[in-house]
Amino acid sequence: MNANLSAFTMRRRTLNWKAVKLYDEVMRVLTFGNEALRQKSEPVENIDGEIESLLAGMFKILERHKGVGLAAVQIGIPRRFFITRIGNDAPRVFINPLIIETSGELADYEEGCLSLPGVWGQIMRPKMVRLQARNEKGKLLTIDADGILARVIQHECDHLDGTLFIDKLSALKRERLLNKYEKLKTKK
């Protein structure tokens, strides 16, 4: 078992589960058009019970929506933290993340977003990133990531700065994607 998963699981026992249930009932992923998604997130000052409860609720949302990453700002909390859960990897928490290095080599890959459900676009990003962040225990970590994890980290860090993946598309591609998104919204 991954040490991060076991530490997170053990810590979850001390959470205020009443608060987690309440967060789960009221937490919703904000969708395109909500101005909160364009806010620059503020640093987390203290990793306390509220943050822990938010993290637990965010993992429930991520699982429910079958996503791979979720930034706090996407649920209306303008604080600098996000979570990832990619395939069978252990869940990861990144608090006050900072990308300190990227590779010169780029990769083109299709991205989607829980805040723009139903649409995807080809996005060019660095293949590798080095990131510093704190985990859910407050421990400072430096990780080198490549592949899908590097892409998700960059995508979620963009959210913390008020940037959506569509902002990285050409004007024409962005317009086409947003037209498709609007059509999908009206069908619901």
N, C-alpha and C positions, 0 to 999 in steps of 0.2 A: 504494500500500500504506500502511496506517495506521502511523504512527510507533510506537505502542504495540506493535502486532503485530510489527513488524520488530525492535524492541528486545528483545521477549520471545523471539522466534525466535533472534536472535543470541546471547542469553544462554544459551539452552537448550543450545548447543553445549558449554558449559563445565560442564554438570551431570554429576554422578556417575550415569551411566545404569544402573549396577548397582543403585544405591540406588533409582532410579526404578522399575526392574523389580520390585525387592523390594516397594516400596510398592504398586505396582499389583497385585501378587499378594495382598497382605494387606489392602489398603484395602477396606473395605466401608462402604456407607452404613448408618448406624445407623437403626433404625426405631422408631416410636412404642413407648413402654414402656421403652426404654433410658434409664436415669436420667441418663446423660451428656448427653443432649439438653437437660436442664433446668439444666445448669451455666452459670454466667456465665463467659464466656471471659476470659482474661487477655491483656493487651497483648503484642504481639511486641516483644521487646527488640532483637534483631538480625536483619537480613535476611541470612541466610547460606545456605550450600549445602543445609542441611537444609530450610529453608523453600522454596528453589527446587525441590528434588526433590519436596517435598509438592505444590507448585503444579502441577508437570508431571503428577504422578499424579492430582491432582484434575481437571485438564482431561481426562485420559483417562476418568475415571469419569463426568464430566459428559457427554462425548460418548457413552459407552456407554449411559447411561441416558436420553439425549436430553433432558437438563434444560437450564435456562437459568441456574441459579445453584446454588452449593454453598458452604456455610460449613465451615470446618475442624472445628468441633465435630460436624458431621454424620458425620465419619469418625473421631470419637473424639479429636480434637486440640483441647483447650479453649483455643485461641488466637484472638485477634481478627483474623481475616482471612477473606475470601471471594473467590470468582471469579464472573464472569458470562460468558456467551457467548449472545447473543440473536440468532437468525437469522443474517444475514450480517455482523453487526457483528464487529469485532475482539474477541478475548478480552480481558477486563479483570481486573485484580487490585486488590483494595482491602485494604490492611493498616492496622490500627488506625483503622477508619472512624468518623466522627462525623457524624451528621446535624445540621447547624447551623441549618437553616431548612426549614420545610415551608409549602406553600401552604394558604390557608384553604379552598380549593375541594377537595372530596372526590370520589372516583370509586369506584363499586362494580364489582368485577371478580372473575371466578372465579379462584381460586388452587388450586394443588396443591402437593405437596411430595414430594421424593424419600424423605423419612423417613416419609411416609404414602402409600405408593404405591396408586394406584387410586381415590383419593377427592379430591373438589374441593369448595370452598365459596365462596360469594359473600362477599367481604371489602371493607369500606369503608376506603380509605386516602387520604391527601393525594395530589393529582394531580402535584405537583412537590416535589422535594427539592433542597436544596443540601447537598453532602457534602464533607467534607475527609477525605482518606486518603493513605496513601503507596502508590506503585506498587511493582512488583517490584524496581525499582532503588533504592528508598528516597526517591524524589522526592515531596515534598508536593504534592498536587493538590487543587484545589477544583473541583468540577463541579456544574453545574445539570442535573438530569435530570427528564424528564417521561415520560409514557406508560409502556410496559412496563418500561423501565430504572428509573424511579422506584419502581415497584412491586416489582421484584426487589431493588433496594437495600434497601428497607424490610423486605422479607421476610427477607433474609439478615442484616440488622442485628438483627432480632428474634431470630434463632437465636443470635447472639453473646451475647444477654442471657438465653438459656434459654427463650425464648418461641416457641411454635409457632403457625401460622396459626389452628388450631382454637381457641386461647385467645381469639381475637377474635370468636368466634361466640357467640350466645346459648346458654344451657345446653341448651335443647331441640335446637337445630340441631347442637351439638357431640355430644350423645348419639346422635342419628340417624347422623351422619357416622361416629362411632366404632363403632357397631353394624355399619354397612356395611363398615368397614375390617376388623373382626373376622371377618365372614362371608367376605370376600375372602381373608383369611389362612388360614382353615380349608379353603378350596377348593384351595389350593396343594398 
